[in-house]
Amino acid sequence: MKSKVQANLIFAIKLAVAGTLIYMLFHFGQLKVESLLSLFTPKTIFISLLLLGLNHVLLNWRWYWLLRCRDFKIPSSQTFALYLIGIFFNHALPSSVGGDVVKAYYLAREQRSRRMEAVLSVLLDRILGLYSMLVMALIAVTVDARFVLSHPEIRAMATLTLFLSIAISLSFV
């Protein structure tokens, strides 16, 4: 019972901090409602929803093929359902890995003889997601390298991203 109270308290603190920050942004004129509303055009909403849907399909496809490579006989509709359950729990639980835990649990429950492989597929999918983000960040750095090199903080983050990408690439090899 104590952990539930702690979780609720942490959630309340996060909510209060976020609310305070948003209030301060509005109060000091850093966030204008008019500029936000100008973003909500039918075209931007349509494009956003289209890209969001495509993103979910591609992420499910990656996990589906990871499972297929290990000879799991699971239809893509079932992996998509598990993927969406994972997305829901990522948003509903206080941590960002809760959905992965739920996804791994349901898959391991169905695959009793191959539980470890099922759980590892979720972990590997998460690692591949991190690797993809690092590669995209490196591509963004190369697009505007002059800007990155002129800002020491950003240059440090770009260097860290490069080293992490190399380390993960070497671990894949």
Beta strands, then each sheet from edge to edge (+ up, - down):
end
